[in-house]
Amino acid sequence: MKQVTIDPITRLEGHGKIEIFLKDDGEVENVYFQVPELRGFEKFCEGRPVEELAQIVTKICGVCPGCHHMASGKAADAVYGVEPTSTAKKIRELFYMAHFVHSHIAHFYALAAPDFVVGPTAPAAERNVLGVINKVGVDIGTEVIKQRRIAQEIQALLGGHQTHVVLNIPGGVRKGLTEEERKDVEEKAKGFVEFSKFSLKIFDDVVLNNKEYVDIILNGPYALTLHSMGLVDDNNKVNFYDGKVRVVDTNGEELYKYAPNEYTEFVEERVEPWSYLKFPFLKKKGWKGFVDGQDSGVYHATPLSRLNASDGMATPLAQAEYERMYDTLGGKPVHATLAMHWARLIELLYSAERALELATDPEITGTDLRAPLDKTPSEGVGIVEAQRGTLTHHYVTDDKGIVQKANLIVGTTNNNAAICMSLKKAAQGLIKKGVEVTDGILNMVEMAFRAYDPCFSCATHHRPGEMPLILNIRDKDGNLIDTVSRK
Amino acid sequence: MNEEKNILILGIGNEVLGDESLALRLTVDLQQSDSINGADYQQLYLGGLSILECIEGYKTLIVLDTTHTQEEKPGHVFGMSVNNFKETLHLSSTHDVPFLTALEVGTKLGFRIPGNIFVIAVEIEPDLTLGTSLSSNIENQYDTILSNVHKLIQQYVSISKSRTFK
């Protein structure tokens, strides 16, 4: 058996490693995706007041601190059995929409666009954000930076700091929004809407108008028939901040719809001896292995799964794009992994529109910022949609609100099995006997991984930044017979 | 922003990941010592494009981070410029762009990037266990590390002053 190692994965995870095992005939036999995971979260939380966790958990991950802050804040609400005031919920959601705008812009332009705008098999030295700027122009690059900065400014305005967020307290928020601040946010949100529409136009021009790319999306080795998970509102529309978790099967039929505090009835986690990361699966389906299909317990929690699991978007422009995507790709549900990029841009537009809705809501400048706490704290679960999947925080406290136990299922963890399967499928489709394993082929294997926008809790801890890709081909005895590397 | 600022000392790290919080603590202690004339201090968790807004307009940028080269013992202080830059633990973002790419993007887009950029990185042994305290090895060396970092900063400030700024 030959072994191909992609280590580390470019542009995404300094410590991640993909091991591809080849059969003697040169075909791919298996693929293993491995990442380290932070340890000791439960112990780290134990003994701390539950209301402190919303501030502490932002420090786990520098990439999505707002998601952890939001899930933690909602879990603390649940621990205290308190429903935040209407104004507080809207301020939280406004903050969260800015967080989504920032993150989705970053993923599309810095991580996804190089594969499409520059080209999946373009030289690695050009296949990066600089290559994108060279193709689309400096003005657009400047606008990307500007919109990201504005999204950060809104988060800092509402959350006290863009990373060290101090917005949520049980039952509400620490700070309200003045009319002057609201007007400023409204103008900024209008800019988000225009930029989101523009980003979708780029996707149209560069990807959808390119027959080769459309063919890769629809017919390349990038499809998995998985169940889809996503948070929905009372009308089954996509919601990032609140609602119930809905799971639809591979045919798009509703399997489950559950409240956050019921999650343990529906999701179970398993461990594999070769991975530090757990593998959540649908408990009622059971673990059937790394297989897709209707009987499998594997699901995904991604921008595409959120759209699959919903009956639509709650804002008009995003709804129109939602309909266009499904019309173009042959109806719901879509199982093409690379369509996650399109779904992510639809979510970007939804976030922008929703931010504008909230910024023009008369209640957003209300002063009723916190509901009183009158119950004894005990146990609570908070679930939000992180950019990378459904994020669950679960705390158990004593009657003084001191944390006794904590559990997290982070966005990317939901997709661990799906990512492994996508990589295997891509590798099997691209690495064949007699086909030279080029840098371009390796990148196309990685594209299966990148579509998930995976983020591991150790993303704040990373080396090396240039992430050279090294591929070792070994014979069945483990002897190195060839090396492909890029710098 | 047109105002030209002088020196930015930028600490970067993760305060709940043990020794990976070292640069943040160093930044705080340097700021409190007030021993670097004309310096501003900031802290970040991650590099990537977000760094551009922090550093724009400064004449001199000195980044403090941790590193894991395995070439020296924990506590060793490395100093480098962008010309001989080797990746550190947090200055590049896996979810964004590497540090040098961020600088290139900034230059291309017209950001006023500091003319003098130095990186000081302290060798550590990363441990992915969450915790707010330094390892005993680093804690025991802390005063020496702080002193060595301070000396390097003074050296870099001196070099910067002798140059014509961009």
Interface residues (C-beta under 8 A of the other chain):
Chain A: R11 L12 E13 G14 P36 E37 L38 R39 G40 F41 K43 F44 I56 K59 I60 G62 V63 P65 A106 H107 A110 L111 N128 V129 L130 I133 V138 G141 T142 I145 R148 R149 Q152 T163 C455 C458 A459 T460 H461 H462 R463 P464 G465 E466 M467
Chain B: N14 E15 V16 L17 E20 L44 Y45 L46 G47 G48 L49 S50 L52 E53 T67 H68 K86 E87 T88 L89 H90 L91 S92 S93 T94 H95 D96 V97 P98 F99 L100 T101 E104 V105 K108 L109 G110 P126 L128 T129 L130 G131
